[in-house]
Amino acid sequence: MRFIGNIEAKVDAKGRVFLPASFRKALNQEESAELVLRKDVFQPCLVIYPRAAWDEQTNQVRNRLSRWNKEEQMIYRQFVSDVEELELDANGRFLLPKRYLKLAGILQAVKFIGMGDSIEIWSNDEPQKPFIEPEQFGKALEQLMSNPTVSTEE
């Protein structure tokens, strides 16, 4: 499953928003359309994961942390505790809980950004941008892609 694109939408007065049709279509191709929502660890946006992608990410974090280390247990607890399961209604809408709207600074306008195995939701009400300037992006991509890397896949 690959989510791609950049789609703008509006949150209604009850905190509901339509999941864009292209993302719903990608979800419908999966056996399970269960979704998990969490605040991004690094940026002021929300992230929706299909259950399989969330489970994979959770397993990666769990496998790097020791159950017998207090600080690592606290990291894992925080990572997995502040999530919500989302349910799409018959119209393809879901409810964004008020605390998540506040965490991401969302008032009404949102931008959905497909990130491959997940979907980011950004506030479109504020001037903050989830992207870097085009010239800076070109230079960063050129530098990244011109450096040979060693594949970790076998």
Buried (B, 14 or more C-beta within 10 A) or exposed (E): EEBEEEBEBEBEEEBBBBBBEBBEEBBEEEEEBBBBBBBBEEEBBBBBBBBBBBEEBBEEEBEEBEEEEEEBEEBBEEBBEEBBEBEBEEEBBBBBEEEBBEBBEBEBBBBBBBBEBBBBBBBBBEEEEBEEEEEEEEEEEEEEEEEEEEEEEE
